Amino acid sequence: MGKALRLICASLACLSLTAACSVRDKGPLPSDPRSIWCDHNSPRRDARSDTPRSELDEINKHNFQGAKWCGWKPSEGSGH
């Protein structure tokens, strides 16, 4: 009986996860998914002299993507 119960529980869990992934109630996807990224992100200007190299790389990657997808420009005081 324990094995059958575990099987039923596992099946229900899989079904609920599958159903949760397939339900969309907000309409169709936008024609340009990049616009979602642009609407929810802005240029990062938080680098300081003590910012670790790995974080600087993340900031640069983020800003490069924003420039490419959203038309971001360097800030006035950035020297770029």
Buried (B, 14 or more C-beta within 10 A) or exposed (E): EEEEEEEEEEEEEEEEEEEEEEEEEEEEEEEEEEEEEBEEBEBBEEBEEEEEEEEEEBBEEBBEBBEEBBEBEEEEEEEE
